[in-house]
């Protein structure tokens, strides 16, 4: 491609979804102070967000704010997305039986019994 265009944005003016929700429209301010527009498929937003390196401390625990679950593209697995209030999001492809196991633990709890001592 001989006519590549590179936009080195200095700031974000506005970000909004398209009328049908399939795209995200970005209005940016370039280095020369000009307004430019970029439109991306909404389906690529998670990839854009997760491309930003984030330092995660060992043992860091983040409170869960929201989650969503949809059928994965293969029609068999589930796509589970977990989000924090700070905007950190991560998605997992899961099997239905894995989700059932998590639901069972959430509904019935984990036994807090002290295991019996064993002598070897």
N, C-alpha and C positions, 0 to 999 in steps of 0.2 A: 504494500500500500504506500504510494508515494505521497498522498495528501493526508497524512496523519495530523490530527489536531490534539494538542496537549493543553489542558486547562490547569493552571497552577492557581487554585483558588486562594484568596486572601481571607475569605469569610463566607458564611452562609447567610443568605437573606431570608429564605423561606424554604421549608420542606413540606410538601402536602401530597396526599394520594390523588391519583387520577379519579375522574368521576366514576369509573367502573371498578376502582380499587385494584387494578392489575399492575399499576405502575406507581412509582414514587417520582414526583417532579421536584427537582432541586433548582432553586435560583441562587446563583453564586455571584460573588464579587471577585473579579480576577485581579491580578497584581497591578493592572493599569487602571483599576477603578471602574471597569466596565461590568455591566450585568450580563451574565451568561446563564443559559439554562441547560440542564441535563435531565434526561428521563431514563430511569432504570426499571427493569421488571421487578415487581415487588418480591418475587420468589428468590431474588439474589440478595436481599437485605441481610439475612442472617450471615451469609458469607462475607459481606462487607464489614459487618460489626465484628465478627470473630477474627477478621484479619488484623485488627488492632491489637498489638501486643499488650497484654495486661499482666502485671506482676502479681503473682499469687503467692502469698506467704505460706510456708509449710504449716499445715494444720489449720489453715484459714477456714472459717465456717461462715457462710453467708445466709441470712434469713431469706426464705423463699417468699416472693411477693405474689407472683401469678404463675400459672402453668396452663398448657394447652396440650391436647392430644388429638391427632387426626390420623386417618388411614394413610400409610406410607404409599409411595408411588407403585410399589410392587403389588399392592392390593391385599397383602397378607399381614405385614408387620404394622406396627403403630409408630408414629413419630411423636415422641414426648418432648416438649420444650419447657424448660424451667427458666424463670426470670427473677432477678432481684429488683428491688426498688431503684437501684442505681443504674439499671439498664443492662447489666450483665445477663446474657442469655446463652444457653447451651441446649442443643437438641440431641436426642438419642433415638436410634431405631431400636424398638423393643419387640419382643414376641408377646402375644396375648397372655401366655402362661406366666411371663415375668410380671406383667401388670397385675394379674390375678394374685400372685404371691405378695406383691406390695400391698394390695387392697386387703388381703387376709391379715397381714401383720398390722396394718393401720386399724382395722376393725376389731381385732381380737387382742392386740398388744403382744408384747414379747414377755415371756416369763422372766421374772426377776428373781427366781429361786436361786439360792446359792448351790452350785453343783456339789454333789456328794464328794467327800475326800476319798481319794484312792491311794492305796498303798501298793507299791510295786516291789 
